[in-house]
Amino acid sequence: MEEEPLVEMEVGCPYCGEPVTTLVDASAGDTSYIEDCPVCCAPMEVAVQWPSAGGPPTVIVARDDD
């Protein structure tokens, strides 16, 4: 059975505080990108770190204006 290439992760928007779901690409490895919050439309910096031992990624969101 193949591992899903996209993993759904729930994070809190650093602007409005609402919980939002983002899709993380498992094949991309550690990465960072800008994604707009679907609730307030503010640009969030999303950083994804995959553990070397496997398991779910760590997803950190921050304000783009910091």
N, C-alpha and C positions, 0 to 999 in steps of 0.2 A: 504494500500500500504506500502510495506516494505522500509526502508531506505537503500540506496546503501551502502554496506560494504566498498567499495573503493571509495575515492574521489580524483579526479584529481586536482592538485594544480600546478600553474606555479611559479617557483622561479628562481632567477638569480644565476648562478654558482659563488662562491666566488673566483675562480681561473681565469676563462676565461671571465666571465661576460655575457655569453650567456644565454638567457632564456631557461629553460628546464622544462619539465613536470614530476612531481613525483606523485606516487599514495600513498595516505595516508589511512591506515586502520582505519575506523571509530570505529570498535569494540575493538581496542587496547588501547584506552584512551590516556593519555599523555605518550609519548615515545620519545626515541632518538635512532638513528641508523646511520650507515655509508652507503652511497650510492655513487657509482662512477658516475661522470658526463658523460652523453652519448656523449658529444661533445669533451672534452679534456681528459677524463678518470681519472681525479684527484679525490681522495676520499673526499667527502663532509660530514660533520657532519650535520645531519638533526634532528632538535628538533621539535616535534609536541605538541601543547598545545590546548586542547579543552575547550571552555568557559563553565562554569557551567550552564549558562542560555540557552545553545543550540546555534546553528549557526555554521558557518564555523570555522575550526581550524586556529590557528596562526602557521605558519611554518617558522622556522628560520634556515638558512643554514650558516655554517661557515667552514673555512679551517680546515682540519684535522691536519695540522702541526702547528697550533697556540698554 
